[in-house]
């Protein structure tokens, strides 16, 4: 969905389960980390996880700017973080299932 919304092509998508690519783009980020929440990495190499990553993505995708404006407000941000954690902890992993994270 983000790929379709990114009509200015400002996002670069990477498979974080590819250890070599993950190390190149976000040194120190482990597979265990990425299985808990998604990460956005800015051009300076700073990492933003979970809801903060979502807001960072909203910053560069114009159609998502309303989420950035509303989602950064006090109270809304805390609620957004809680909702993100709930969704992430209940997500269904698709694709290969060859490691301890599948259980």
KESE-99121 format. One record per atom (N, C-alpha, C): atom name; residue in three letters; x, y, z. Coordinates in Angstrom, 2 decimals. Layout:
('CA' 'Ala' (X Y Z))
...
! end
This chain:
('N' 'Unk' (0.83 -1.18 0.00))
('CA' 'Unk' (0.00 0.00 0.00))
('C' 'Unk' (0.88 1.26 0.00))
('N' 'Unk' (1.93 1.26 0.81))
('CA' 'Unk' (2.82 2.43 0.85))
('C' 'Unk' (3.48 2.65 -0.51))
('N' 'Unk' (3.80 1.58 -1.17))
('CA' 'Unk' (4.43 1.71 -2.49))
('C' 'Unk' (3.51 2.46 -3.45))
('N' 'Unk' (2.23 2.17 -3.41))
('CA' 'Unk' (1.26 2.86 -4.28))
('C' 'Unk' (1.07 4.31 -3.88))
('N' 'Unk' (1.10 4.61 -2.58))
('CA' 'Unk' (0.92 5.98 -2.10))
('C' 'Unk' (2.14 6.86 -2.35))
('N' 'Unk' (3.29 6.24 -2.52))
('CA' 'Unk' (4.55 6.97 -2.69))
('C' 'Unk' (4.76 7.35 -4.16))
('N' 'Unk' (3.88 8.17 -4.70))
('CA' 'Unk' (3.95 8.54 -6.11))
('C' 'Unk' (5.11 9.47 -6.42))
('N' 'Unk' (5.77 10.04 -5.40))
('CA' 'Unk' (6.97 10.84 -5.62))
('C' 'Unk' (8.25 10.00 -5.49))
('N' 'Unk' (8.07 8.72 -5.21))
('CA' 'Unk' (9.18 7.77 -5.10))
('C' 'Unk' (10.24 8.22 -4.10))
('N' 'Unk' (9.79 8.61 -2.93))
('CA' 'Unk' (10.71 9.04 -1.87))
('C' 'Unk' (11.09 7.91 -0.93))
('N' 'Unk' (10.38 6.80 -0.99))
('CA' 'Unk' (10.65 5.67 -0.10))
('C' 'Unk' (11.46 4.61 -0.84))
('N' 'Unk' (12.33 3.96 -0.11))
('CA' 'Unk' (13.05 2.80 -0.62))
('C' 'Unk' (12.68 1.64 0.29))
('N' 'Unk' (12.16 0.59 -0.28))
('CA' 'Unk' (11.73 -0.55 0.50))
('C' 'Unk' (12.83 -1.60 0.54))
('N' 'Unk' (13.03 -2.20 1.69))
('CA' 'Unk' (14.07 -3.22 1.84))
('C' 'Unk' (13.55 -4.37 2.68))
('N' 'Unk' (13.93 -5.57 2.30))
('CA' 'Unk' (13.59 -6.75 3.07))
('C' 'Unk' (14.54 -6.82 4.26))
('N' 'Unk' (14.05 -6.52 5.42))
('CA' 'Unk' (14.89 -6.47 6.61))
('C' 'Unk' (15.33 -7.85 7.07))
('N' 'Unk' (14.75 -8.91 6.51))
('CA' 'Unk' (15.23 -10.25 6.86))
('C' 'Unk' (16.48 -10.60 6.08))
('N' 'Unk' (16.87 -9.79 5.11))
('CA' 'Unk' (18.13 -9.95 4.38))
('C' 'Unk' (19.23 -9.32 5.24))
('N' 'Unk' (19.99 -10.15 5.94))
('CA' 'Unk' (20.95 -9.67 6.93))
('C' 'Unk' (21.99 -8.72 6.35))
('N' 'Unk' (22.49 -9.00 5.16))
('CA' 'Unk' (23.51 -8.14 4.55))
('C' 'Unk' (22.94 -6.76 4.24))
('N' 'Unk' (21.75 -6.74 3.68))
('CA' 'Unk' (21.12 -5.45 3.35))
('C' 'Unk' (20.76 -4.68 4.62))
('N' 'Unk' (20.25 -5.39 5.61))
('CA' 'Unk' (19.90 -4.74 6.87))
('C' 'Unk' (21.14 -4.13 7.52))
('N' 'Unk' (22.24 -4.84 7.49))
('CA' 'Unk' (23.49 -4.33 8.08))
('C' 'Unk' (23.98 -3.09 7.32))
('N' 'Unk' (23.83 -3.10 6.01))
('CA' 'Unk' (24.26 -1.96 5.19))
('C' 'Unk' (23.38 -0.73 5.45))
('N' 'Unk' (22.08 -0.92 5.57))
('CA' 'Unk' (21.15 0.20 5.72))
('C' 'Unk' (20.96 0.65 7.17))
('N' 'Unk' (21.06 -0.29 8.10))
('CA' 'Unk' (20.81 0.03 9.52))
('C' 'Unk' (21.70 -0.83 10.40))
('N' 'Unk' (23.00 -0.54 10.43))
('CA' 'Unk' (23.91 -1.35 11.24))
('C' 'Unk' (23.43 -1.46 12.69))
('N' 'Unk' (23.52 -2.66 13.22))
('CA' 'Unk' (23.13 -2.89 14.61))
('C' 'Unk' (21.68 -3.30 14.78))
('N' 'Unk' (20.86 -3.13 13.76))
('CA' 'Unk' (19.46 -3.55 13.84))
('C' 'Unk' (19.41 -5.05 13.63))
('N' 'Unk' (18.80 -5.75 14.57))
('CA' 'Unk' (18.77 -7.22 14.50))
('C' 'Unk' (17.46 -7.72 13.89))
('N' 'Unk' (17.47 -8.98 13.50))
('CA' 'Unk' (16.26 -9.60 12.99))
('C' 'Unk' (15.19 -9.65 14.08))
('N' 'Unk' (15.61 -9.84 15.31))
('CA' 'Unk' (14.66 -9.83 16.43))
('C' 'Unk' (13.98 -8.47 16.54))
('N' 'Unk' (14.74 -7.39 16.33))
('CA' 'Unk' (14.16 -6.04 16.36))
('C' 'Unk' (13.09 -5.87 15.30))
('N' 'Unk' (13.41 -6.29 14.08))
('CA' 'Unk' (12.47 -6.05 12.97))
('C' 'Unk' (11.24 -6.94 13.02))
('N' 'Unk' (11.33 -8.01 13.81))
('CA' 'Unk' (10.15 -8.86 13.95))
('C' 'Unk' (9.16 -8.27 14.95))
('N' 'Unk' (9.60 -7.32 15.75))
('CA' 'Unk' (8.72 -6.68 16.73))
('C' 'Unk' (8.00 -5.49 16.10))
('N' 'Unk' (8.72 -4.70 15.30))
('CA' 'Unk' (8.13 -3.53 14.67))
('C' 'Unk' (8.89 -3.19 13.39))
('N' 'Unk' (8.24 -2.46 12.50))
('CA' 'Unk' (8.92 -2.04 11.29))
('C' 'Unk' (9.77 -0.82 11.60))
('N' 'Unk' (10.77 -0.61 10.77))
('CA' 'Unk' (11.68 0.52 10.95))
('C' 'Unk' (11.75 1.35 9.69))
('N' 'Unk' (11.87 2.65 9.88))
('CA' 'Unk' (12.16 3.59 8.80))
('C' 'Unk' (13.54 4.17 9.11))
('N' 'Unk' (14.37 4.28 8.09))
('CA' 'Unk' (15.71 4.83 8.24))
('C' 'Unk' (15.79 6.07 7.36))
('N' 'Unk' (16.17 7.19 7.95))
('CA' 'Unk' (16.24 8.43 7.17))
('C' 'Unk' (17.61 8.54 6.48))
('N' 'Unk' (17.78 9.52 5.59))
('CA' 'Unk' (19.05 9.66 4.86))
('C' 'Unk' (20.27 9.81 5.77))
('N' 'Unk' (20.09 10.31 6.98))
('CA' 'Unk' (21.20 10.46 7.92))
('C' 'Unk' (21.51 9.15 8.66))
('N' 'Unk' (20.71 8.10 8.39))
('CA' 'Unk' (20.93 6.81 9.04))
('C' 'Unk' (20.22 6.65 10.37))
('N' 'Unk' (19.42 7.65 10.76))
('CA' 'Unk' (18.66 7.53 12.02))
('C' 'Unk' (17.51 6.56 11.81))
('N' 'Unk' (17.28 5.72 12.83))
('CA' 'Unk' (16.21 4.72 12.77))
('C' 'Unk' (15.01 5.17 13.58))
('N' 'Unk' (13.83 4.90 13.03))
('CA' 'Unk' (12.57 5.21 13.69))
('C' 'Unk' (11.73 3.94 13.65))
('N' 'Unk' (11.40 3.41 14.82))
('CA' 'Unk' (10.66 2.17 14.87))
('C' 'Unk' (9.20 2.35 15.20))
('N' 'Unk' (8.40 1.40 14.75))
('CA' 'Unk' (6.98 1.37 15.10))
('C' 'Unk' (6.22 2.59 14.65))
('N' 'Unk' (5.46 3.15 15.57))
('CA' 'Unk' (4.62 4.31 15.27))
('C' 'Unk' (5.46 5.51 14.85))
('N' 'Unk' (6.63 5.68 15.47))
('CA' 'Unk' (7.50 6.78 15.07))
('C' 'Unk' (7.99 6.59 13.63))
('N' 'Unk' (8.20 5.34 13.23))
('CA' 'Unk' (8.55 5.04 11.84))
('C' 'Unk' (7.42 5.39 10.90))
('N' 'Unk' (6.20 5.06 11.31))
('CA' 'Unk' (5.02 5.42 10.51))
('C' 'Unk' (4.94 6.93 10.32))
('N' 'Unk' (5.16 7.69 11.40))
('CA' 'Unk' (5.13 9.16 11.29))
('C' 'Unk' (6.26 9.68 10.42))
('N' 'Unk' (7.40 9.03 10.48))
('CA' 'Unk' (8.54 9.45 9.64))
('C' 'Unk' (8.21 9.22 8.16))
('N' 'Unk' (7.57 8.11 7.86))
('CA' 'Unk' (7.14 7.84 6.49))
('C' 'Unk' (6.11 8.88 6.06))
('N' 'Unk' (5.16 9.19 6.94))
('CA' 'Unk' (4.13 10.18 6.62))
('C' 'Unk' (4.75 11.54 6.30))
('N' 'Unk' (5.90 11.81 6.84))
('CA' 'Unk' (6.59 13.07 6.61))
('C' 'Unk' (7.02 13.26 5.15))
('N' 'Unk' (7.30 12.17 4.44))
('CA' 'Unk' (7.82 12.28 3.07))
('C' 'Unk' (6.81 11.86 2.00))
('N' 'Unk' (5.64 11.37 2.42))
('CA' 'Unk' (4.60 10.98 1.46))
('C' 'Unk' (3.45 11.98 1.61))
('N' 'Unk' (3.33 12.92 0.67))
('CA' 'Unk' (2.36 14.01 0.82))
('C' 'Unk' (0.94 13.59 1.16))
('N' 'Unk' (0.45 12.52 0.59))
('CA' 'Unk' (-0.92 12.10 0.85))
('C' 'Unk' (-1.11 11.67 2.32))
('N' 'Unk' (0.00 11.41 3.01))
('CA' 'Unk' (-0.06 10.99 4.41))
('C' 'Unk' (0.17 12.13 5.39))
('N' 'Unk' (0.39 13.34 4.91))
('CA' 'Unk' (0.66 14.47 5.80))
('C' 'Unk' (-0.41 14.68 6.87))
('N' 'Unk' (-1.70 14.48 6.58))
('CA' 'Unk' (-2.70 14.63 7.66))
('C' 'Unk' (-2.42 13.69 8.85))
('N' 'Unk' (-1.95 12.47 8.56))
('CA' 'Unk' (-1.60 11.54 9.64))
('C' 'Unk' (-0.45 12.10 10.47))
('N' 'Unk' (0.51 12.75 9.81))
('CA' 'Unk' (1.64 13.34 10.52))
('C' 'Unk' (1.17 14.46 11.44))
('N' 'Unk' (0.33 15.33 10.91))
('CA' 'Unk' (-0.15 16.47 11.70))
('C' 'Unk' (-0.97 16.03 12.91))
('N' 'Unk' (-1.91 15.15 12.67))
('CA' 'Unk' (-2.78 14.68 13.74))
('C' 'Unk' (-2.06 13.69 14.65))
('N' 'Unk' (-1.27 12.80 14.04))
('CA' 'Unk' (-0.61 11.74 14.80))
('C' 'Unk' (0.49 12.21 15.72))
('N' 'Unk' (0.97 13.43 15.53))
('CA' 'Unk' (2.04 13.96 16.38))
('C' 'Unk' (1.51 14.72 17.60))
('N' 'Unk' (0.21 14.94 17.64))
('CA' 'Unk' (-0.37 15.68 18.77))
('C' 'Unk' (-0.26 14.89 20.07))
('N' 'Unk' (-0.02 15.58 21.20))
('CA' 'Unk' (0.00 14.88 22.49))
('C' 'Unk' (-1.32 14.14 22.71))
('N' 'Unk' (-1.23 12.99 23.25))
('CA' 'Unk' (-2.43 12.17 23.46))
('C' 'Unk' (-2.68 11.28 22.25))
('N' 'Unk' (-2.73 11.89 21.08))
('CA' 'Unk' (-2.93 11.11 19.85))
('C' 'Unk' (-1.70 10.24 19.62))
('N' 'Unk' (-0.53 10.80 19.84))
('CA' 'Unk' (0.71 10.04 19.64))
('C' 'Unk' (0.76 8.84 20.59))
('N' 'Unk' (0.42 9.04 21.86))
('CA' 'Unk' (0.42 7.92 22.81))
('C' 'Unk' (-0.60 6.86 22.41))
('N' 'Unk' (-1.76 7.28 21.97))
('CA' 'Unk' (-2.78 6.35 21.51))
('C' 'Unk' (-2.28 5.61 20.26))
('N' 'Unk' (-1.67 6.33 19.34))
('CA' 'Unk' (-1.13 5.73 18.13))
('C' 'Unk' (-0.07 4.69 18.44))
('N' 'Unk' (0.79 4.99 19.40))
('CA' 'Unk' (1.83 4.03 19.79))
('C' 'Unk' (1.21 2.77 20.38))
('N' 'Unk' (0.18 2.92 21.19))
('CA' 'Unk' (-0.49 1.76 21.78))
('C' 'Unk' (-1.19 0.93 20.71))
('N' 'Unk' (-1.86 1.60 19.79))
('CA' 'Unk' (-2.55 0.88 18.70))
('C' 'Unk' (-1.52 0.17 17.82))
('N' 'Unk' (-0.42 0.84 17.51))
('CA' 'Unk' (0.63 0.21 16.69))
('C' 'Unk' (1.16 -1.05 17.38))
('N' 'Unk' (1.48 -0.95 18.66))
('CA' 'Unk' (2.00 -2.12 19.39))
('C' 'Unk' (1.00 -3.27 19.37))
('N' 'Unk' (-0.26 -2.95 19.53))
('CA' 'Unk' (-1.31 -3.99 19.52))
('C' 'Unk' (-1.40 -4.67 18.16))
('N' 'Unk' (-1.41 -3.88 17.10))
('CA' 'Unk' (-1.48 -4.44 15.74))
('C' 'Unk' (-0.23 -5.25 15.44))
('N' 'Unk' (0.94 -4.71 15.78))
('CA' 'Unk' (2.20 -5.41 15.49))
('C' 'Unk' (2.29 -6.74 16.24))
('N' 'Unk' (1.81 -6.78 17.46))
('CA' 'Unk' (1.91 -8.02 18.24))
('C' 'Unk' (0.92 -9.08 17.76))
('N' 'Unk' (-0.08 -8.67 16.99))
('CA' 'Unk' (-1.09 -9.62 16.50))
('C' 'Unk' (-1.04 -9.82 14.99))
('N' 'Unk' (0.00 -9.34 14.35))
('CA' 'Unk' (0.08 -9.48 12.90))
('C' 'Unk' (0.36 -10.92 12.51))
('N' 'Unk' (-0.05 -11.25 11.31))
('CA' 'Unk' (0.19 -12.58 10.77))
('C' 'Unk' (1.40 -12.47 9.87))
('N' 'Unk' (2.37 -13.32 10.11))
('CA' 'Unk' (3.56 -13.32 9.27))
('C' 'Unk' (3.29 -14.14 8.03))
('N' 'Unk' (3.52 -13.56 6.88))
('CA' 'Unk' (3.30 -14.25 5.61))
('C' 'Unk' (4.66 -14.63 5.02))
('N' 'Unk' (4.64 -15.63 4.16))
('CA' 'Unk' (5.88 -16.04 3.50))
('C' 'Unk' (6.54 -17.18 4.24))
('N' 'Unk' (7.86 -17.23 4.12))
('CA' 'Unk' (8.61 -18.33 4.71))
('C' 'Unk' (8.47 -18.37 6.23))
('N' 'Unk' (8.56 -19.53 6.76))
('CA' 'Unk' (8.47 -19.70 8.21))
('C' 'Unk' (9.52 -20.71 8.61))
('N' 'Unk' (10.76 -20.22 8.76))
('CA' 'Unk' (11.88 -21.13 8.98))
('C' 'Unk' (12.66 -20.81 10.24))
('N' 'Unk' (12.14 -19.97 11.09))
('CA' 'Unk' (12.93 -19.60 12.27))
('C' 'Unk' (12.07 -19.50 13.52))
('N' 'Unk' (12.71 -19.17 14.63))
('CA' 'Unk' (12.01 -19.12 15.91))
('C' 'Unk' (10.98 -18.01 16.00))
('N' 'Unk' (11.03 -17.01 15.09))
('CA' 'Unk' (10.08 -15.91 15.16))
('C' 'Unk' (8.67 -16.34 14.74))
('N' 'Unk' (8.58 -17.43 14.00))
('CA' 'Unk' (7.26 -17.89 13.55))
('C' 'Unk' (6.41 -18.42 14.71))
('N' 'Unk' (7.06 -18.92 15.72))
('CA' 'Unk' (6.30 -19.46 16.84))
('C' 'Unk' (5.83 -18.32 17.70))
! end
